[in-house]
Structure formats: C-alpha cells, structure tokens
C-alpha cells in the first residue's frame, strides 16, 4: 500500500530541529523530501551522541530524506536550486527572516517559476514584527512565551521542561499548515504561504493559561507539580523513593482514592466534597494524602489505583518508557540500518496507519548523497557534475 504523501515533492532548507522535524513528518508519510545543505553540511550533523561517526539525533530527524549539498551563495548553485524548485509542491525553511530572500530563493522568486508552491517558513518570531530578526532558539522562546513562568515552585527559579518544546510545537504547526496548503493546491489549484512563529506556537498551545488570563485578568503563576484547577492532581513520593502521578478529576475518582488510602472521613468533610472546594482547600488536603501515600511502594500503589480506575502512573525514565511491555508490543522502537554497516535505534512515527506502523525506509543520507541524482533531473550530466564539484558548487 502506498504512503499518503507519495508523489509529493518537498524541498527543505532546514537546520537543527524545527524545519527538519517538519520535513521528517512529511517524509514519514511518503513525501520525497530533498534536504538542501551547504557544502559543510547541516550543523546538526555534529549533535551528540555520535554513533559510528554520525549524530544519532540527526539520523532520526532526517530519516527518509535525500541530501543535495550545494553552494546557494553562488549564482550557478542558486539557479540550479531554482530549477529544482520548479517541480516542487512544498518548500520548508527555518532560517532567520530575510535569509531566503537574500539568497534569491524567497517566496516571491520561487512563485515566478512555480505559482502553486506551498511555501512554509518557520522562525522564532515570525516574518514580521519588531522581534523578527531576533535570535529565536528554543530556550529563549520558552522564556519569552510565558512557558517558563508557570513552571516550578512559586518563588523559585523556573526549571526547563527538559524537552525542545518550542521547536517541536513549531514543527507541528508547520506540518499542519503545510498539509492544509497541499489540500488547497490540489483542490483549488493555488499556492500558499505559511508564516509559522515558534513563540506564537508556544503561546497558542498554552490554552488553559492564556484563557485564564484573557477571561479574568488573572496572571497564571507557578504551580509546582499540581494542577491549575483540580486536586489532588500531582506527584507524590512513595516509600521506595519513587514518584507517582495521581489525578482525581471527579468526585467518583476522589472517593475511590480516599477508600484505597483509608481516608474515607475526608469525603464527608465539607471542604472536600466538591471539585472546586477540593482545589480551594488544596493546602489542607494534599499533605494528608501525601502522608498516606508514603505508606505505599510505587508498584503496588500503581496496581491498586489502576484496578480502581484512578488515573495514575509512576514517573519513568526513558529506559523504562521504551522497554515496558506496552511499548514493546506496539513496536515503538525500531532498529534501522544505514546500508553501510551502522544500525541506529530510533522511535517510529507514533501514528499507526491501517493498524500498522509507518515504515522507515532509510536513516538520514550522507552529505550530498543524492546530489548527482537530483541535479541530473535538471540537465547536469556526469561531466558537468564533476565540473561543479571542482568549482566548489556541489559535492
């Protein structure tokens, strides 16, 4: 069975995470993604861990793609790239605003030769506005978007999420807008420009926090590991020095939890009889619950709560998350060969199509691995390719 995006050509001028992650998602679904790299390669090729001389993260983020290494600052390299863009459905780029225009590869230039192109630009702050030229790496976006302001204990330095939240959220919105553009291209015979801002993607994803502020004027504060509206709904320490997440979002859940912890008298206390009253009196409720949970070890408590239908889960590290029976049964981890003797384990696309995992055909290509193949499509034969190589235009 064919993948959904087979026959779609994507040109990716991507680096590091946001652009390449978007390209990876499209490639997973069958699009032909041509990654345009400078002759020195995407800087992400050097991101550790390095396995057999290759970045494991780069190999995953750029799987199922082709690599064209070309000097975009040369007139010949630029003109050849524009020729390739003629046959493209999509362009993805995550450079700072203005870079693609200075290279002669901006949306306006491309539309002169391909007016149905879907042109998706991902940047820290968007293509317009006073901050557009400001460096927008992940940590800075987390700080300026408000993300970090609600993390950690009140009055303490906010901890980082530990994940590249801004980059990944931006990539998700870029993928969503690109697919919408492709539908418009196919159904309405028109192109589209998508301007995706990492900071706006982060702010838009904070649905609860932004709604609270916009509707009430109340500025959301740090909550530690508790919930903004429900209690108990947080992490608790167990007697084996582990942490377990427990949520009791309804009266029924709360009563079952109190029964298991032998705290049934709390169910009769007027301070704890409703969803809202439990949150209002959280400082009285949670310490009592936490004290009882310290009588349990994490595994037995998780089993008991799960049997009662109470949402819960022990805090796992990634070794535990990837090697538990559920992840193994659903084949979450795949071992892929690069065709040259190296094998790298990677996480498959989390979507199952027709009940089957999406096939990963190849890990990331070598720098310039497909340069001749791609340039040959626009009239470059072996002799001309050799001349381009000697002139420092491609490899």
Secondary structure as the mmCIF struct_conf table of DSSP 4:
data_model
#
loop_
_struct_conf.conf_type_id
_struct_conf.id
_struct_conf.beg_label_comp_id
_struct_conf.beg_label_asym_id
_struct_conf.beg_label_seq_id
_struct_conf.end_label_comp_id
_struct_conf.end_label_asym_id
_struct_conf.end_label_seq_id
TURN_TY1_P TURN_TY1_P1 UNK A 4 UNK A 7
STRN STRN1 UNK A 9 UNK A 13
TURN_TY1_P TURN_TY1_P2 UNK A 16 UNK A 17
HELX_RH_AL_P HELX_RH_AL_P1 UNK A 18 UNK A 28
TURN_TY1_P TURN_TY1_P3 UNK A 29 UNK A 30
STRN STRN2 UNK A 32 UNK A 37
TURN_TY1_P TURN_TY1_P4 UNK A 39 UNK A 40
HELX_RH_3T_P HELX_RH_3T_P1 UNK A 43 UNK A 46
HELX_LH_PP_P HELX_LH_PP_P1 UNK A 47 UNK A 47
BEND BEND1 UNK A 48 UNK A 48
HELX_LH_PP_P HELX_LH_PP_P2 UNK A 49 UNK A 49
STRN STRN3 UNK A 50 UNK A 51
TURN_TY1_P TURN_TY1_P5 UNK A 52 UNK A 53
STRN STRN4 UNK A 54 UNK A 55
HELX_RH_AL_P HELX_RH_AL_P2 UNK A 56 UNK A 61
TURN_TY1_P TURN_TY1_P6 UNK A 62 UNK A 64
STRN STRN5 UNK A 65 UNK A 69
STRN STRN6 UNK A 70 UNK A 70
TURN_TY1_P TURN_TY1_P7 UNK A 72 UNK A 73
BEND BEND2 UNK A 74 UNK A 74
HELX_RH_AL_P HELX_RH_AL_P3 UNK A 75 UNK A 85
TURN_TY1_P TURN_TY1_P8 UNK A 86 UNK A 87
BEND BEND3 UNK A 89 UNK A 89
STRN STRN7 UNK A 90 UNK A 93
BEND BEND4 UNK A 95 UNK A 95
HELX_LH_PP_P HELX_LH_PP_P3 UNK A 96 UNK A 96
TURN_TY1_P TURN_TY1_P9 UNK A 97 UNK A 98
HELX_RH_AL_P HELX_RH_AL_P4 UNK A 99 UNK A 102
TURN_TY1_P TURN_TY1_P10 UNK A 103 UNK A 104
BEND BEND5 UNK A 106 UNK A 106
HELX_RH_AL_P HELX_RH_AL_P5 UNK A 107 UNK A 113
TURN_TY1_P TURN_TY1_P11 UNK A 115 UNK A 116
STRN STRN8 UNK A 118 UNK A 123
BEND BEND6 UNK A 124 UNK A 125
BEND BEND7 UNK A 127 UNK A 129
TURN_TY1_P TURN_TY1_P12 UNK A 130 UNK A 133
BEND BEND8 UNK A 134 UNK A 134
HELX_RH_AL_P HELX_RH_AL_P6 UNK A 138 UNK A 144
TURN_TY1_P TURN_TY1_P13 UNK A 145 UNK A 145
BEND BEND9 UNK A 146 UNK A 146
HELX_RH_3T_P HELX_RH_3T_P2 UNK A 147 UNK A 150
BEND BEND10 UNK A 151 UNK A 153
TURN_TY1_P TURN_TY1_P14 UNK A 154 UNK A 155
BEND BEND11 UNK A 156 UNK A 156
HELX_LH_PP_P HELX_LH_PP_P4 UNK A 157 UNK A 160
BEND BEND12 UNK A 162 UNK A 163
HELX_RH_AL_P HELX_RH_AL_P7 UNK A 165 UNK A 188
STRN STRN9 UNK A 192 UNK A 197
HELX_RH_AL_P HELX_RH_AL_P8 UNK A 198 UNK A 205
HELX_RH_AL_P HELX_RH_AL_P9 UNK A 207 UNK A 216
HELX_LH_PP_P HELX_LH_PP_P5 UNK A 218 UNK A 220
TURN_TY1_P TURN_TY1_P15 UNK A 224 UNK A 225
BEND BEND13 UNK A 226 UNK A 226
BEND BEND14 UNK A 228 UNK A 229
BEND BEND15 UNK A 231 UNK A 232
STRN STRN10 UNK A 233 UNK A 237
TURN_TY1_P TURN_TY1_P16 UNK A 239 UNK A 240
BEND BEND16 UNK A 241 UNK A 241
STRN STRN11 UNK A 243 UNK A 247
BEND BEND17 UNK A 250 UNK A 250
HELX_RH_AL_P HELX_RH_AL_P10 UNK A 251 UNK A 260
TURN_TY1_P TURN_TY1_P17 UNK A 261 UNK A 262
HELX_RH_3T_P HELX_RH_3T_P3 UNK A 264 UNK A 268
BEND BEND18 UNK A 269 UNK A 269
HELX_RH_3T_P HELX_RH_3T_P4 UNK A 270 UNK A 272
BEND BEND19 UNK A 273 UNK A 274
HELX_RH_AL_P HELX_RH_AL_P11 UNK A 275 UNK A 280
TURN_TY1_P TURN_TY1_P18 UNK A 281 UNK A 281
HELX_RH_AL_P HELX_RH_AL_P12 UNK A 282 UNK A 293
TURN_TY1_P TURN_TY1_P19 UNK A 294 UNK A 295
BEND BEND20 UNK A 296 UNK A 296
HELX_RH_AL_P HELX_RH_AL_P13 UNK A 298 UNK A 307
TURN_TY1_P TURN_TY1_P20 UNK A 308 UNK A 309
STRN STRN12 UNK A 312 UNK A 314
HELX_LH_PP_P HELX_LH_PP_P6 UNK A 315 UNK A 316
HELX_RH_AL_P HELX_RH_AL_P14 UNK A 318 UNK A 323
BEND BEND21 UNK A 324 UNK A 324
HELX_RH_AL_P HELX_RH_AL_P15 UNK A 325 UNK A 329
TURN_TY1_P TURN_TY1_P21 UNK A 330 UNK A 331
STRN STRN13 UNK A 333 UNK A 337
BEND BEND22 UNK A 339 UNK A 341
STRN STRN14 UNK A 343 UNK A 347
HELX_LH_PP_P HELX_LH_PP_P7 UNK A 348 UNK A 349
BEND BEND23 UNK A 350 UNK A 350
STRN STRN15 UNK A 352 UNK A 353
TURN_TY1_P TURN_TY1_P22 UNK A 354 UNK A 355
STRN STRN16 UNK A 356 UNK A 357
HELX_LH_PP_P HELX_LH_PP_P8 UNK A 358 UNK A 359
HELX_LH_PP_P HELX_LH_PP_P9 UNK A 364 UNK A 366
TURN_TY1_P TURN_TY1_P23 UNK A 367 UNK A 370
HELX_RH_AL_P HELX_RH_AL_P16 UNK A 371 UNK A 376
TURN_TY1_P TURN_TY1_P24 UNK A 377 UNK A 379
HELX_RH_AL_P HELX_RH_AL_P17 UNK A 382 UNK A 390
TURN_TY1_P TURN_TY1_P25 UNK A 391 UNK A 392
BEND BEND24 UNK A 393 UNK A 393
STRN STRN17 UNK A 394 UNK A 394
#
